[in-house]
């Protein structure tokens, strides 16, 4: 513990006060997502965006570790958005009307 805060192994540097990036604790983030009091579609969308963000960051990390070409940080949001649209489009066929309006929710946030 440093200054009353625990170090989080998932976010190195999260305990640094003068870090240039803002980090949060992994368990706090997951708890906020799990127990959020939003509408059903908003909850699904938040969880999907979180999953896609973790996936793309992990994918980029692995590419860098294995000497593959780096993707500029500026492209990450557009990759996440494109993946989200593709997944929502495919869900439409799998779940019928249950997730109707999910794409509209995404457009409200991204446009």
Secondary structure, 3 states (H helix, E strand, C coil): CECCECCCCCCCCCCCCCCCCCCCCHHHHHHHHHCCCCCHHHHHHHHHHHHHHHHHHHHHHHHHHCCCCCCCHHHHHHHHHHHHHHHHHHHHHHHCCCCCCHHHHHHHHHC
